[in-house]
Amino acid sequence: MKSLCLYFMVSIFCLQPQCQLAAAEVSVHDPVMAKERDTYYLFSTGPGITFYSSANMKDWRPEGRVFAGEPVWARNTVPDFNGHIWAPDIQFHSGKYYLYYSISGFGKLTSAIGVTVNKTLNPHSPDYRWEDQGIILQSVPGRDLWNAIDPNIVTDSEGQAWMSFGSFWSGIKLVKLNEAWTGLAQPQEWHAIAKRARPAFTPDESAGPAEIEAPYIFKRGNYYYLFVSWGLCCQGEKSTYHLVVGRSKSLTGPYLDKSGKAMLEGGGSLFLHGTKHWKALGHNSAYHFNGRDYLVLHAYETANKYLQKLKILDMQWDSELWPFVAAAQLDTYRSVQLPRK
């Protein structure tokens, strides 16, 4: 006779010793990752930016928040800010870690990108201390038709840092950063690199149907690969999020899809779509660790009321040098959330 488990809101009791509860998985939106020595660190959208540590990219221990409170400039810049910090990106530069993040009113152009810096990602180190550098870029309704959100930093062949960013409106932009990586280079240099059709007469204050966001540029060989998310996130069962990709031999573009269509003209080759069990996957990052390439993203699990969960997938390359992942990995990769120390 099968064992029976009784589930309560707070406690879990098993009628037989062999009755076990499945381990909780890591529930995140917009995950990014870095490795310091033998430890991986995962950062994601959330109050204060939530982060985790792991020795194997599977078992993750919660480490708290990056911001114990909130950036001092946030409420003056975004009046309806509620402590929820969006879409981080983590980079290592000149001996320090740079964590880029977004403050935004949901579905609004009232947005800004900031950066905070630390000598280490290990919260147990005596050197651990985030020092916020403030705003890098701000979008203002009535002035801008681009959204200062979803930053990703990439360096070109000469080591110059650039920031891609953007959501809906006029699409994805690329802007040159200064030598400190904490502000825009002067004189400023901007490029438009991807967008989707925005119908004429769409009110400027409306995001409209131009569903593109979350750029991530990954350099491999002679190509820069631009991943973006199309569709709608954060809608539960109605979410349509999925990933497309294009590539360019120049960081500033043009980025073309497999058919040769420019992403700036609405192009983008399907990279990964939802399945029966996993819906609305996207807002990815990508990394090369220990001789392998990885795709990091979130996906909504149908069987768990569309709860967002972490996915880390092996990324491979076809004979034409285009990336691909096996969708079956969405079922086989299962993170484990460890108790916090």
Secondary structure, DSSP 8 states (H G I E B T S, - for coil): ----EEE-SS-EEESSTT----------SS-EEEEETTEEEEEESEET-EEEEESSSSEEEEEEES-SS--TTHHHHSTT--SEEEEEEEEEETTEEEEEEEEE-TTSS-EEEEEEEES-S-TTSTT---EEEEEEEEE-TTT-SS---S-EEEE-TTS-EEEEE-BSTT-EEEEEB-TTSSSB-SS--EEEEE-----TT--TTS-TT--EEEEEEEEETTEEEEEEEES--S-GGG---EEEEEEESSTT---B-TTS-BGGGT--EEEE---SSEEEEEEEEEEEETTEEEEEEEEEEGGGTTEEEEEEEEEEE-TTS-EE--TTHHHH---EE----
